[in-house]
């Protein structure tokens, strides 16, 4: 059953070799636990109580809740597969819930740190410098997401009303007010963009005139 499941992951789900190996390792560890503690060699005879015992065993070994949850997810996928293929008639993982994990607190940059950065950094007075400056000011001044920044168009900028139209998740549109300083930066940047011979409605472009991509923005920020 395990080999059939692993082939399913490799050839039908097209998981990477690394991912399949991780599934195989989890199932091997579970099999060894069943054989040692319950003298069971057929994974199709597993009860949910056996899985709970394994979870307790893993916690006693000092594994983090996140690591244990990954192994639980492996078993859930495995037994869901067995049920679908009618190797078993009852899924023993149905009553198994993931362990609670501590959520990482988001890291925030203080407002004065951002302000000092934008005030102190000397951006070059060319297309690239004006674009990099505008990227930072847009991200900080409007709170837009990276994907929204990538997709900004010149037609989204309303200099008269001092607003930016942003197309967010699930194509939801929202209007964001902007100040005079940002309007000035956009206008100055668009002038340099035009002088570079870069056409099209997309606002922010790379040095070669291509659309921005995530890693490009990460490096600049």
N, C-alpha and C positions, 0 to 999 in steps of 0.2 A: 504493500500500500504506500509506503514511504517513497519507494523508487518511482512509482507511478505518479505520485504527487509532485516530486521533484522534476520529472520530465514535463509535467503539465506547466510548472512554473517556467521552465526553460524554453519550451517550444510553443506553447500556446499563449502564456502571459508575456513571454520574451523578457523575463527578468535577467539581470546581469549575473555573471558567474559568482560575483561577490555576494549578491543578495541570496542566490540559491544556496550558496555554501553556508550562509548564516541560518537559513531555514533548516538545513540539514543538521547543523550543529545543535540547534535547539531541540530538534526531534530526537537526536541521538542522546542528548542529556536526559530528556524526558523518558526515553526508553530504558536507559540505565537505571533511573530512579524507580521506575515501575518494577523492573526485574529485581532490584535490590530490596525494596520495601514491601512490595505486594506479590512478588513472584509471578508477575504478568508479562508475557512476551507478545501478546496480540493487542495492538493498539486499538483494535475495534471493540475490545471488551472494557474499555475505560469508563469509569463513572466520574461524575463531576466532583465527588469527594476526593478522588485520587488526585485530581488536578489541584484542588484546594490544598491538599497536603504538599504537593510539589511547590506551590507558591510559598507556603510557610517555610519549606525547606530552603528555598532560594533566599528568602528574607533572613533566615538564620545564618546563611552563609555571608551575609553582608552586602548582597546586591541592592542597588538603588531601586526605588520604585519604578523609575523610568526603564531600567534594564529588565526588570521583571515584567513590566507591561509589554515590552517588545516580545518576550517569550510567550506571554499570554496571547498576543496577536498572532504569533506563529501557529499556536494550537487552534485558535479560532478559524484561521484560514484552512488549516489541515482538515479539521473535522467538518467544516462547511463543504469542502471538496468531497470528503468521503460520503457525506449525506447526499450530495447531488448525484454522485455516482452509484448510490444505493449499496455502498459497502456497509453502511450502518443505517439503523432506522431512527436513532435518537442522537441528537447532538449533545455531548456531555459538557460543552463549553457555554451553553445557553445561560446558565446561572452564574457564570464566572464574570465578575466585574473587574475592570482595571483598577489598580491602586491609585489613591490620590497622590498627586505629585505637587511639589512646591513650584509655583509659577515664578519664573525669573522676572524681577522688576525691570521695567524699561529704564535705560540710561538716558538722562536728559542733560543737555548742554545748557548752562546758565545763560540768561539773556545778555548779561554784561560781557560774557566770553564771546558770544557771537558778534555783539556790537563792536567789541575791541578788534576782533578779527577783520570785520568788514572795513573798519576805520583805518587799521594799520597796514593791511596788505595793499601793496601798490600793484594794481593791474596794468598790464601793458596797454598802451593807447592804440591797439590794432584790433583787427577782427577777433582774434582768439582771446585777447585780454578782455574785451568788452563782452564777449559771449560768456566767458568764465565768471565774470563779475555778475552778469545778469542771471546765470544759473543759481548762484548762491543767494542773490537777493530775492529771486522768485521762490525758492524753496523756503527761505526764512520768512519772507514778508507775506506770503500767501498761505503757507502750510499745505500746498498741493503735494500729491504723491509723485514718486519718481515716474511712474507710467503716464501720469497726467502731464508732467513736465515734458516728457518725450513727445507727446501728441499735440502740444500747443501749436496753434496756427496764428498767422498774422491777423487773420480775420476774426480771431477770438479776442483781440485787443480792441477795446473801445476807449480811445484816448479822450473823447469828448465827455463821456460819462465816467471815465476813470474806473473801468471795470475789466475783468478778465472772465471770459466764459470757459468753464472747464467741463470736460466730459469725463465723468468718473466711472465707477463700477456699474455694470449692468446698464450702461449708456445713460446714467442719470446726469442731468445737466445742472450746474449751479453757477451762480454769478458771484465773483469775489471782487470787492472794492480794492483799489490800489491807490497809492499816494503819488504826488507829483514827482518825487525823486525816482520812483520806479518807471513812471511814464517817460521821464527824461532818459533813463538808461535804455529803455526799449527803443525809443526813437533814435538815439545815438547808435545803438547796435544795428538797427535796420538799415541805417545809412551806410555803415561799414559793410554790411552784408550785400547791399546793392552794388557798392563800389567793387566788391570782389566778384561780381558777376553771378552771384548765386540767386537763382530764380526759384519760384514756387512759393506756396502758401505756408509751408512748414516753418515755424519761427526759428527754432534752434537747430543749427547744423554743425557738423564736424569741420575741421580745417579743409577737408576735401569736398565739402558740400553734401555729405551723406547725412541721413537721419541719425540722431543720437541713439546710442545703445546703452543699456544699464551700466556696464563696466566703465564706459567712457565717463559717465556722470560720477560714478563712485570715485574714480581717480581724481577728478577735478575737485570734488568735495573734500 
